[in-house]
Amino acid sequence: MTIDASLLEVIACPNCKGKLIFAEQNNELVCRGERLAYPIDEGIPVLIADRARTLDTDELEQVQK
């Protein structure tokens, strides 16, 4: 599944308001600044901090900038 590029231009991390990056391998939106990965359920980004998972250093390095 992919995310529309225009959507990535307008949505932001709910914690820091930073840019989100689509991580296709895990079907998540990643905030590098907060080190959080937000799930995408049935094509809908779930931008709720309680549903996000914390990324370790190795996972964060795998996400493209």
PQR file of N, CA, C, O and H, with PARSE charges and radii, in Angstrom:
ATOM      1  N   MET A   1       0.838  -1.172   0.000 -0.4000 1.5000
ATOM      2  CA  MET A   1       0.000   0.000   0.000 -0.0000 2.0000
ATOM      3  C   MET A   1       0.888   1.241   0.000  0.5500 1.7000
ATOM      4  O   MET A   1       1.964   1.236   0.597 -0.5500 1.4000
ATOM      5  N   THR A   2       0.448   2.282  -0.654 -0.4000 1.5000
ATOM      6  CA  THR A   2       1.198   3.530  -0.674 -0.0000 2.0000
ATOM      7  C   THR A   2       0.339   4.664  -0.132  0.5500 1.7000
ATOM      8  O   THR A   2      -0.884   4.557  -0.042 -0.5500 1.4000
ATOM      9  H   THR A   2      -0.427   2.286  -1.139  0.4000 1.0000
ATOM     10  N   ILE A   3       0.997   5.727   0.217 -0.4000 1.5000
ATOM     11  CA  ILE A   3       0.329   6.933   0.700 -0.0000 2.0000
ATOM     12  C   ILE A   3       0.494   8.008  -0.363  0.5500 1.7000
ATOM     13  O   ILE A   3       1.582   8.181  -0.913 -0.5500 1.4000
ATOM     14  H   ILE A   3       1.991   5.814   0.144  0.4000 1.0000
ATOM     15  N   ASP A   4      -0.574   8.724  -0.650 -0.4000 1.5000
ATOM     16  CA  ASP A   4      -0.544   9.801  -1.625 -0.0000 2.0000
ATOM     17  C   ASP A   4       0.453  10.870  -1.181  0.5500 1.7000
ATOM     18  O   ASP A   4       0.431  11.294  -0.026 -0.5500 1.4000
ATOM     19  H   ASP A   4      -1.457   8.583  -0.204  0.4000 1.0000
ATOM     20  N   ALA A   5       1.322  11.304  -2.084 -0.4000 1.5000
ATOM     21  CA  ALA A   5       2.350  12.297  -1.765 -0.0000 2.0000
ATOM     22  C   ALA A   5       1.740  13.608  -1.276  0.5500 1.7000
ATOM     23  O   ALA A   5       2.319  14.279  -0.422 -0.5500 1.4000
ATOM     24  H   ALA A   5       1.340  10.959  -3.023  0.4000 1.0000
ATOM     25  N   SER A   6       0.585  13.974  -1.805 -0.4000 1.5000
ATOM     26  CA  SER A   6      -0.044  15.230  -1.373 -0.0000 2.0000
ATOM     27  C   SER A   6      -0.513  15.133   0.075  0.5500 1.7000
ATOM     28  O   SER A   6      -0.542  16.140   0.782 -0.5500 1.4000
ATOM     29  H   SER A   6       0.114  13.428  -2.499  0.4000 1.0000
ATOM     30  N   LEU A   7      -0.882  13.937   0.525 -0.4000 1.5000
ATOM     31  CA  LEU A   7      -1.265  13.746   1.925 -0.0000 2.0000
ATOM     32  C   LEU A   7      -0.059  13.949   2.832  0.5500 1.7000
ATOM     33  O   LEU A   7      -0.176  14.571   3.888 -0.5500 1.4000
ATOM     34  H   LEU A   7      -0.859  13.118  -0.050  0.4000 1.0000
ATOM     35  N   LEU A   8       1.096  13.432   2.433 -0.4000 1.5000
ATOM     36  CA  LEU A   8       2.304  13.590   3.242 -0.0000 2.0000
ATOM     37  C   LEU A   8       2.731  15.053   3.371  0.5500 1.7000
ATOM     38  O   LEU A   8       3.429  15.418   4.317 -0.5500 1.4000
ATOM     39  H   LEU A   8       1.192  12.926   1.576  0.4000 1.0000
ATOM     40  N   GLU A   9       2.315  15.879   2.428 -0.4000 1.5000
ATOM     41  CA  GLU A   9       2.663  17.297   2.489 -0.0000 2.0000
ATOM     42  C   GLU A   9       1.837  18.051   3.524  0.5500 1.7000
ATOM     43  O   GLU A   9       2.271  19.090   4.022 -0.5500 1.4000
ATOM     44  H   GLU A   9       1.748  15.583   1.660  0.4000 1.0000
ATOM     45  N   VAL A  10       0.654  17.543   3.853 -0.4000 1.5000
ATOM     46  CA  VAL A  10      -0.239  18.304   4.743 -0.0000 2.0000
ATOM     47  C   VAL A  10      -0.391  17.722   6.140  0.5500 1.7000
ATOM     48  O   VAL A  10      -0.831  18.430   7.047 -0.5500 1.4000
ATOM     49  H   VAL A  10       0.301  16.699   3.448  0.4000 1.0000
ATOM     50  N   ILE A  11      -0.043  16.463   6.342 -0.4000 1.5000
ATOM     51  CA  ILE A  11      -0.167  15.907   7.690 -0.0000 2.0000
ATOM     52  C   ILE A  11       1.161  16.047   8.424  0.5500 1.7000
ATOM     53  O   ILE A  11       2.221  16.148   7.806 -0.5500 1.4000
ATOM     54  H   ILE A  11       0.314  15.889   5.605  0.4000 1.0000
ATOM     55  N   ALA A  12       1.085  16.050   9.748 -0.4000 1.5000
ATOM     56  CA  ALA A  12       2.284  16.227  10.558 -0.0000 2.0000
ATOM     57  C   ALA A  12       2.166  15.386  11.818  0.5500 1.7000
ATOM     58  O   ALA A  12       1.087  14.913  12.172 -0.5500 1.4000
ATOM     59  H   ALA A  12       0.224  15.968  10.250  0.4000 1.0000
ATOM     60  N   CYS A  13       3.283  15.214  12.477 -0.4000 1.5000
ATOM     61  CA  CYS A  13       3.312  14.501  13.747 -0.0000 2.0000
ATOM     62  C   CYS A  13       2.477  15.284  14.761  0.5500 1.7000
ATOM     63  O   CYS A  13       2.673  16.488  14.925 -0.5500 1.4000
ATOM     64  H   CYS A  13       4.160  15.598  12.189  0.4000 1.0000
ATOM     65  N   PRO A  14       1.563  14.622  15.432 -0.5600 1.5000
ATOM     66  CA  PRO A  14       0.729  15.334  16.401  0.2800 2.0000
ATOM     67  C   PRO A  14       1.509  15.815  17.626  0.5500 1.7000
ATOM     68  O   PRO A  14       1.047  16.710  18.334 -0.5500 1.4000
ATOM     69  N   ASN A  15       2.672  15.243  17.884 -0.4000 1.5000
ATOM     70  CA  ASN A  15       3.472  15.660  19.045 -0.0000 2.0000
ATOM     71  C   ASN A  15       4.324  16.881  18.749  0.5500 1.7000
ATOM     72  O   ASN A  15       4.265  17.875  19.472 -0.5500 1.4000
ATOM     73  H   ASN A  15       3.048  14.516  17.310  0.4000 1.0000
ATOM     74  N   CYS A  16       5.124  16.807  17.679 -0.4000 1.5000
ATOM     75  CA  CYS A  16       6.080  17.886  17.412 -0.0000 2.0000
ATOM     76  C   CYS A  16       5.730  18.727  16.179  0.5500 1.7000
ATOM     77  O   CYS A  16       6.396  19.724  15.898 -0.5500 1.4000
ATOM     78  H   CYS A  16       5.172  15.999  17.092  0.4000 1.0000
ATOM     79  N   LYS A  17       4.705  18.333  15.460 -0.4000 1.5000
ATOM     80  CA  LYS A  17       4.276  18.998  14.219 -0.0000 2.0000
ATOM     81  C   LYS A  17       5.308  18.882  13.108  0.5500 1.7000
ATOM     82  O   LYS A  17       5.294  19.657  12.152 -0.5500 1.4000
ATOM     83  H   LYS A  17       4.164  17.524  15.689  0.4000 1.0000
ATOM     84  N   GLY A  18       6.206  17.902  13.241 -0.4000 1.5000
ATOM     85  CA  GLY A  18       7.232  17.667  12.232 -0.0000 2.0000
ATOM     86  C   GLY A  18       6.723  16.828  11.073  0.5500 1.7000
ATOM     87  O   GLY A  18       5.622  16.278  11.108 -0.5500 1.4000
ATOM     88  H   GLY A  18       6.217  17.272  14.017  0.4000 1.0000
ATOM     89  N   LYS A  19       7.557  16.747  10.050 -0.4000 1.5000
ATOM     90  CA  LYS A  19       7.239  15.999   8.836 -0.0000 2.0000
ATOM     91  C   LYS A  19       7.184  14.506   9.132  0.5500 1.7000
ATOM     92  O   LYS A  19       7.975  13.988   9.921 -0.5500 1.4000
ATOM     93  H   LYS A  19       8.451  17.194  10.022  0.4000 1.0000
ATOM     94  N   LEU A  20       6.245  13.825   8.492 -0.4000 1.5000
ATOM     95  CA  LEU A  20       6.133  12.371   8.597 -0.0000 2.0000
ATOM     96  C   LEU A  20       6.645  11.737   7.309  0.5500 1.7000
ATOM     97  O   LEU A  20       6.462  12.274   6.216 -0.5500 1.4000
ATOM     98  H   LEU A  20       5.603  14.245   7.851  0.4000 1.0000
ATOM     99  N   ILE A  21       7.283  10.599   7.460 -0.4000 1.5000
ATOM    100  CA  ILE A  21       7.841   9.863   6.330 -0.0000 2.0000
ATOM    101  C   ILE A  21       7.126   8.520   6.241  0.5500 1.7000
ATOM    102  O   ILE A  21       6.945   7.837   7.248 -0.5500 1.4000
ATOM    103  H   ILE A  21       7.432  10.163   8.347  0.4000 1.0000
ATOM    104  N   PHE A  22       6.722   8.148   5.035 -0.4000 1.5000
ATOM    105  CA  PHE A  22       6.060   6.867   4.839 -0.0000 2.0000
ATOM    106  C   PHE A  22       7.096   5.756   4.809  0.5500 1.7000
ATOM    107  O   PHE A  22       7.987   5.752   3.961 -0.5500 1.4000
ATOM    108  H   PHE A  22       6.869   8.703   4.216  0.4000 1.0000
ATOM    109  N   ALA A  23       6.976   4.816   5.736 -0.4000 1.5000
ATOM    110  CA  ALA A  23       7.849   3.637   5.787 -0.0000 2.0000
ATOM    111  C   ALA A  23       7.054   2.466   5.223  0.5500 1.7000
ATOM    112  O   ALA A  23       6.297   1.808   5.937 -0.5500 1.4000
ATOM    113  H   ALA A  23       6.252   4.819   6.426  0.4000 1.0000
ATOM    114  N   GLU A  24       7.237   2.223   3.945 -0.4000 1.5000
ATOM    115  CA  GLU A  24       6.437   1.230   3.229 -0.0000 2.0000
ATOM    116  C   GLU A  24       6.618  -0.182   3.785  0.5500 1.7000
ATOM    117  O   GLU A  24       5.658  -0.952   3.828 -0.5500 1.4000
ATOM    118  H   GLU A  24       7.851   2.758   3.365  0.4000 1.0000
ATOM    119  N   GLN A  25       7.835  -0.534   4.211 -0.4000 1.5000
ATOM    120  CA  GLN A  25       8.097  -1.889   4.674 -0.0000 2.0000
ATOM    121  C   GLN A  25       7.235  -2.266   5.874  0.5500 1.7000
ATOM    122  O   GLN A  25       6.893  -3.438   6.031 -0.5500 1.4000
ATOM    123  H   GLN A  25       8.615   0.091   4.175  0.4000 1.0000
ATOM    124  N   ASN A  26       6.875  -1.305   6.726 -0.4000 1.5000
ATOM    125  CA  ASN A  26       6.037  -1.583   7.891 -0.0000 2.0000
ATOM    126  C   ASN A  26       4.658  -0.948   7.799  0.5500 1.7000
ATOM    127  O   ASN A  26       3.848  -1.078   8.716 -0.5500 1.4000
ATOM    128  H   ASN A  26       7.153  -0.353   6.599  0.4000 1.0000
ATOM    129  N   ASN A  27       4.394  -0.266   6.700 -0.4000 1.5000
ATOM    130  CA  ASN A  27       3.117   0.424   6.497 -0.0000 2.0000
ATOM    131  C   ASN A  27       2.829   1.371   7.672  0.5500 1.7000
ATOM    132  O   ASN A  27       1.793   1.284   8.332 -0.5500 1.4000
ATOM    133  H   ASN A  27       5.053  -0.160   5.955  0.4000 1.0000
ATOM    134  N   GLU A  28       3.787   2.278   7.902 -0.4000 1.5000
ATOM    135  CA  GLU A  28       3.696   3.229   9.004 -0.0000 2.0000
ATOM    136  C   GLU A  28       4.138   4.608   8.540  0.5500 1.7000
ATOM    137  O   GLU A  28       4.819   4.753   7.526 -0.5500 1.4000
ATOM    138  H   GLU A  28       4.628   2.349   7.366  0.4000 1.0000
ATOM    139  N   LEU A  29       3.737   5.609   9.299 -0.4000 1.5000
ATOM    140  CA  LEU A  29       4.241   6.960   9.108 -0.0000 2.0000
ATOM    141  C   LEU A  29       5.204   7.241  10.251  0.5500 1.7000
ATOM    142  O   LEU A  29       4.859   7.082  11.422 -0.5500 1.4000
ATOM    143  H   LEU A  29       3.183   5.491  10.123  0.4000 1.0000
ATOM    144  N   VAL A  30       6.408   7.659   9.902 -0.4000 1.5000
ATOM    145  CA  VAL A  30       7.469   7.818  10.888 -0.0000 2.0000
ATOM    146  C   VAL A  30       7.800   9.290  11.105  0.5500 1.7000
ATOM    147  O   VAL A  30       7.947  10.060  10.156 -0.5500 1.4000
ATOM    148  H   VAL A  30       6.688   7.788   8.951  0.4000 1.0000
ATOM    149  N   CYS A  31       7.915   9.659  12.381 -0.4000 1.5000
ATOM    150  CA  CYS A  31       8.431  10.963  12.766 -0.0000 2.0000
ATOM    151  C   CYS A  31       9.840  10.738  13.282  0.5500 1.7000
ATOM    152  O   CYS A  31      10.029  10.141  14.342 -0.5500 1.4000
ATOM    153  H   CYS A  31       7.796   9.033  13.152  0.4000 1.0000
ATOM    154  N   ARG A  32      10.823  11.209  12.543 -0.4000 1.5000
ATOM    155  CA  ARG A  32      12.222  11.009  12.944 -0.0000 2.0000
ATOM    156  C   ARG A  32      12.545  11.806  14.203  0.5500 1.7000
ATOM    157  O   ARG A  32      13.313  11.340  15.045 -0.5500 1.4000
ATOM    158  H   ARG A  32      10.669  11.694  11.682  0.4000 1.0000
ATOM    159  N   GLY A  33      11.977  12.987  14.343 -0.4000 1.5000
ATOM    160  CA  GLY A  33      12.263  13.833  15.500 -0.0000 2.0000
ATOM    161  C   GLY A  33      11.803  13.222  16.811  0.5500 1.7000
ATOM    162  O   GLY A  33      12.518  13.286  17.811 -0.5500 1.4000
ATOM    163  H   GLY A  33      11.353  13.366  13.659  0.4000 1.0000
ATOM    164  N   GLU A  34      10.624  12.634  16.816 -0.4000 1.5000
ATOM    165  CA  GLU A  34      10.068  12.018  18.024 -0.0000 2.0000
ATOM    166  C   GLU A  34      10.406  10.536  18.134  0.5500 1.7000
ATOM    167  O   GLU A  34      10.164   9.912  19.167 -0.5500 1.4000
ATOM    168  H   GLU A  34      10.044  12.581  16.004  0.4000 1.0000
ATOM    169  N   ARG A  35      10.971   9.973  17.058 -0.4000 1.5000
ATOM    170  CA  ARG A  35      11.297   8.540  16.995 -0.0000 2.0000
ATOM    171  C   ARG A  35      10.059   7.673  17.184  0.5500 1.7000
ATOM    172  O   ARG A  35      10.086   6.666  17.891 -0.5500 1.4000
ATOM    173  H   ARG A  35      11.167  10.480  16.218  0.4000 1.0000
ATOM    174  N   LEU A  36       8.961   8.094  16.530 -0.4000 1.5000
ATOM    175  CA  LEU A  36       7.698   7.373  16.636 -0.0000 2.0000
ATOM    176  C   LEU A  36       7.252   6.886  15.272  0.5500 1.7000
ATOM    177  O   LEU A  36       7.511   7.528  14.254 -0.5500 1.4000
ATOM    178  H   LEU A  36       8.939   8.913  15.956  0.4000 1.0000
ATOM    179  N   ALA A  37       6.577   5.740  15.260 -0.4000 1.5000
ATOM    180  CA  ALA A  37       5.982   5.188  14.039 -0.0000 2.0000
ATOM    181  C   ALA A  37       4.486   5.059  14.273  0.5500 1.7000
ATOM    182  O   ALA A  37       4.045   4.346  15.175 -0.5500 1.4000
ATOM    183  H   ALA A  37       6.366   5.218  16.087  0.4000 1.0000
ATOM    184  N   TYR A  38       3.714   5.754  13.453 -0.4000 1.5000
ATOM    185  CA  TYR A  38       2.254   5.723  13.542 -0.0000 2.0000
ATOM    186  C   TYR A  38       1.708   4.686  12.566  0.5500 1.7000
ATOM    187  O   TYR A  38       2.106   4.668  11.401 -0.5500 1.4000
ATOM    188  H   TYR A  38       4.072   6.333  12.720  0.4000 1.0000
ATOM    189  N   PRO A  39       0.812   3.832  13.018 -0.5600 1.5000
ATOM    190  CA  PRO A  39       0.277   2.792  12.131  0.2800 2.0000
ATOM    191  C   PRO A  39      -0.682   3.367  11.089  0.5500 1.7000
ATOM    192  O   PRO A  39      -1.226   4.460  11.245 -0.5500 1.4000
ATOM    193  N   ILE A  40      -0.866   2.600  10.034 -0.4000 1.5000
ATOM    194  CA  ILE A  40      -1.862   2.908   9.018 -0.0000 2.0000
ATOM    195  C   ILE A  40      -2.820   1.734   9.002  0.5500 1.7000
ATOM    196  O   ILE A  40      -2.441   0.625   8.625 -0.5500 1.4000
ATOM    197  H   ILE A  40      -0.425   1.712   9.907  0.4000 1.0000
ATOM    198  N   ASP A  41      -4.056   1.968   9.409 -0.4000 1.5000
ATOM    199  CA  ASP A  41      -5.068   0.915   9.476 -0.0000 2.0000
ATOM    200  C   ASP A  41      -6.064   1.078   8.340  0.5500 1.7000
ATOM    201  O   ASP A  41      -6.757   2.092   8.246 -0.5500 1.4000
ATOM    202  H   ASP A  41      -4.364   2.869   9.715  0.4000 1.0000
ATOM    203  N   GLU A  42      -6.129   0.068   7.477 -0.4000 1.5000
ATOM    204  CA  GLU A  42      -7.048   0.066   6.336 -0.0000 2.0000
ATOM    205  C   GLU A  42      -6.920   1.342   5.510  0.5500 1.7000
ATOM    206  O   GLU A  42      -7.916   1.917   5.072 -0.5500 1.4000
ATOM    207  H   GLU A  42      -5.566  -0.755   7.553  0.4000 1.0000
ATOM    208  N   GLY A  43      -5.672   1.775   5.305 -0.4000 1.5000
ATOM    209  CA  GLY A  43      -5.409   2.946   4.479 -0.0000 2.0000
ATOM    210  C   GLY A  43      -5.555   4.279   5.180  0.5500 1.7000
ATOM    211  O   GLY A  43      -5.383   5.325   4.554 -0.5500 1.4000
ATOM    212  H   GLY A  43      -4.862   1.308   5.661  0.4000 1.0000
ATOM    213  N   ILE A  44      -5.870   4.264   6.470 -0.4000 1.5000
ATOM    214  CA  ILE A  44      -6.090   5.503   7.220 -0.0000 2.0000
ATOM    215  C   ILE A  44      -4.981   5.662   8.270  0.5500 1.7000
ATOM    216  O   ILE A  44      -4.825   4.803   9.138 -0.5500 1.4000
ATOM    217  H   ILE A  44      -6.010   3.414   6.977  0.4000 1.0000
ATOM    218  N   PRO A  45      -4.205   6.764   8.193 -0.5600 1.5000
ATOM    219  CA  PRO A  45      -3.179   6.994   9.205  0.2800 2.0000
ATOM    220  C   PRO A  45      -3.811   7.214  10.579  0.5500 1.7000
ATOM    221  O   PRO A  45      -4.759   7.986  10.723 -0.5500 1.4000
ATOM    222  N   VAL A  46      -3.276   6.528  11.579 -0.4000 1.5000
ATOM    223  CA  VAL A  46      -3.763   6.661  12.952 -0.0000 2.0000
ATOM    224  C   VAL A  46      -2.744   7.523  13.701  0.5500 1.7000
ATOM    225  O   VAL A  46      -1.750   7.021  14.225 -0.5500 1.4000
ATOM    226  H   VAL A  46      -2.506   5.901  11.463  0.4000 1.0000
ATOM    227  N   LEU A  47      -3.014   8.829  13.739 -0.4000 1.5000
ATOM    228  CA  LEU A  47      -2.077   9.778  14.324 -0.0000 2.0000
ATOM    229  C   LEU A  47      -2.419  10.050  15.782  0.5500 1.7000
ATOM    230  O   LEU A  47      -2.675  11.185  16.182 -0.5500 1.4000
ATOM    231  H   LEU A  47      -3.822   9.237  13.313  0.4000 1.0000
ATOM    232  N   ILE A  48      -2.415   8.990  16.551 -0.4000 1.5000
ATOM    233  CA  ILE A  48      -2.685   9.071  17.980 -0.0000 2.0000
ATOM    234  C   ILE A  48      -1.425   8.579  18.684  0.5500 1.7000
ATOM    235  O   ILE A  48      -0.973   7.457  18.452 -0.5500 1.4000
ATOM    236  H   ILE A  48      -2.207   8.068  16.226  0.4000 1.0000
ATOM    237  N   ALA A  49      -0.860   9.430  19.549 -0.4000 1.5000
ATOM    238  CA  ALA A  49       0.414   9.107  20.193 -0.0000 2.0000
ATOM    239  C   ALA A  49       0.355   7.787  20.958  0.5500 1.7000
ATOM    240  O   ALA A  49       1.345   7.055  20.988 -0.5500 1.4000
ATOM    241  H   ALA A  49      -1.227  10.341  19.737  0.4000 1.0000
ATOM    242  N   ASP A  50      -0.765   7.471  21.567 -0.4000 1.5000
ATOM    243  CA  ASP A  50      -0.893   6.219  22.317 -0.0000 2.0000
ATOM    244  C   ASP A  50      -0.823   4.983  21.419  0.5500 1.7000
ATOM    245  O   ASP A  50      -0.502   3.893  21.893 -0.5500 1.4000
ATOM    246  H   ASP A  50      -1.569   8.066  21.542  0.4000 1.0000
ATOM    247  N   ARG A  51      -1.115   5.141  20.152 -0.4000 1.5000
ATOM    248  CA  ARG A  51      -1.071   4.015  19.210 -0.0000 2.0000
ATOM    249  C   ARG A  51       0.278   3.910  18.505  0.5500 1.7000
ATOM    250  O   ARG A  51       0.550   2.908  17.843 -0.5500 1.4000
ATOM    251  H   ARG A  51      -1.375   6.026  19.767  0.4000 1.0000
ATOM    252  N   ALA A  52       1.124   4.928  18.636 -0.4000 1.5000
ATOM    253  CA  ALA A  52       2.436   4.914  17.986 -0.0000 2.0000
ATOM    254  C   ALA A  52       3.392   4.023  18.760  0.5500 1.7000
ATOM    255  O   ALA A  52       3.236   3.794  19.960 -0.5500 1.4000
ATOM    256  H   ALA A  52       0.903   5.742  19.173  0.4000 1.0000
ATOM    257  N   ARG A  53       4.387   3.529  18.031 -0.4000 1.5000
ATOM    258  CA  ARG A  53       5.417   2.741  18.704 -0.0000 2.0000
ATOM    259  C   ARG A  53       6.738   3.499  18.604  0.5500 1.7000
ATOM    260  O   ARG A  53       6.988   4.214  17.634 -0.5500 1.4000
ATOM    261  H   ARG A  53       4.513   3.715  17.057  0.4000 1.0000
ATOM    262  N   THR A  54       7.567   3.332  19.611 -0.4000 1.5000
ATOM    263  CA  THR A  54       8.868   3.984  19.648 -0.0000 2.0000
ATOM    264  C   THR A  54       9.860   3.184  18.808  0.5500 1.7000
ATOM    265  O   THR A  54       9.914   1.956  18.879 -0.5500 1.4000
ATOM    266  H   THR A  54       7.363   2.751  20.400  0.4000 1.0000
ATOM    267  N   LEU A  55      10.633   3.902  18.020 -0.4000 1.5000
ATOM    268  CA  LEU A  55      11.629   3.263  17.161 -0.0000 2.0000
ATOM    269  C   LEU A  55      12.987   3.227  17.849  0.5500 1.7000
ATOM    270  O   LEU A  55      13.390   4.189  18.502 -0.5500 1.4000
ATOM    271  H   LEU A  55      10.589   4.900  17.962  0.4000 1.0000
ATOM    272  N   ASP A  56      13.685   2.106  17.694 -0.4000 1.5000
ATOM    273  CA  ASP A  56      15.054   2.063  18.200 -0.0000 2.0000
ATOM    274  C   ASP A  56      15.982   2.653  17.137  0.5500 1.7000
ATOM    275  O   ASP A  56      15.542   2.972  16.032 -0.5500 1.4000
ATOM    276  H   ASP A  56      13.357   1.325  17.163  0.4000 1.0000
ATOM    277  N   THR A  57      17.238   2.793  17.466 -0.4000 1.5000
ATOM    278  CA  THR A  57      18.203   3.446  16.580 -0.0000 2.0000
ATOM    279  C   THR A  57      18.325   2.739  15.236  0.5500 1.7000
ATOM    280  O   THR A  57      18.377   3.393  14.195 -0.5500 1.4000
ATOM    281  H   THR A  57      17.595   2.534  18.364  0.4000 1.0000
ATOM    282  N   ASP A  58      18.370   1.414  15.248 -0.4000 1.5000
ATOM    283  CA  ASP A  58      18.496   0.660  13.995 -0.0000 2.0000
ATOM    284  C   ASP A  58      17.301   0.880  13.084  0.5500 1.7000
ATOM    285  O   ASP A  58      17.465   1.081  11.880 -0.5500 1.4000
ATOM    286  H   ASP A  58      18.328   0.883  16.094  0.4000 1.0000
ATOM    287  N   GLU A  59      16.097   0.843  13.652 -0.4000 1.5000
ATOM    288  CA  GLU A  59      14.889   1.061  12.845 -0.0000 2.0000
ATOM    289  C   GLU A  59      14.867   2.475  12.282  0.5500 1.7000
ATOM    290  O   GLU A  59      14.486   2.681  11.130 -0.5500 1.4000
ATOM    291  H   GLU A  59      15.964   0.680  14.630  0.4000 1.0000
ATOM    292  N   LEU A  60      15.274   3.445  13.088 -0.4000 1.5000
ATOM    293  CA  LEU A  60      15.256   4.830  12.656 -0.0000 2.0000
ATOM    294  C   LEU A  60      16.225   5.053  11.485  0.5500 1.7000
ATOM    295  O   LEU A  60      15.925   5.809  10.561 -0.5500 1.4000
ATOM    296  H   LEU A  60      15.583   3.278  14.024  0.4000 1.0000
ATOM    297  N   GLU A  61      17.370   4.399  11.532 -0.4000 1.5000
ATOM    298  CA  GLU A  61      18.359   4.531  10.453 -0.0000 2.0000
ATOM    299  C   GLU A  61      17.861   3.923   9.143  0.5500 1.7000
ATOM    300  O   GLU A  61      18.287   4.345   8.069 -0.5500 1.4000
ATOM    301  H   GLU A  61      17.613   3.785  12.283  0.4000 1.0000
ATOM    302  N   GLN A  62      16.966   2.941   9.218 -0.4000 1.5000
ATOM    303  CA  GLN A  62      16.448   2.299   8.014 -0.0000 2.0000
ATOM    304  C   GLN A  62      15.418   3.155   7.290  0.5500 1.7000
ATOM    305  O   GLN A  62      15.158   2.945   6.106 -0.5500 1.4000
ATOM    306  H   GLN A  62      16.619   2.598  10.091  0.4000 1.0000
ATOM    307  N   VAL A  63      14.834   4.112   7.989 -0.4000 1.5000
ATOM    308  CA  VAL A  63      13.825   4.980   7.378 -0.0000 2.0000
ATOM    309  C   VAL A  63      14.532   6.024   6.532  0.5500 1.7000
ATOM    310  O   VAL A  63      15.432   6.718   7.004 -0.5500 1.4000
ATOM    311  H   VAL A  63      15.045   4.283   8.952  0.4000 1.0000
ATOM    312  N   GLN A  64      14.120   6.127   5.285 -0.4000 1.5000
ATOM    313  CA  GLN A  64      14.716   7.107   4.382 -0.0000 2.0000
ATOM    314  C   GLN A  64      14.370   8.514   4.824  0.5500 1.7000
ATOM    315  O   GLN A  64      13.291   8.772   5.356 -0.5500 1.4000
ATOM    316  H   GLN A  64      13.389   5.563   4.900  0.4000 1.0000
ATOM    317  N   LYS A  65      15.301   9.411   4.595 -0.4000 1.5000
ATOM    318  CA  LYS A  65      15.071  10.821   4.951 -0.0000 2.0000
ATOM    319  C   LYS A  65      14.297  11.510   3.884  0.5500 1.7000
ATOM    320  O   LYS A  65      14.007  12.700   4.003 -0.5500 1.4000
ATOM    321  H   LYS A  65      16.178   9.201   4.163  0.4000 1.0000
TER
END
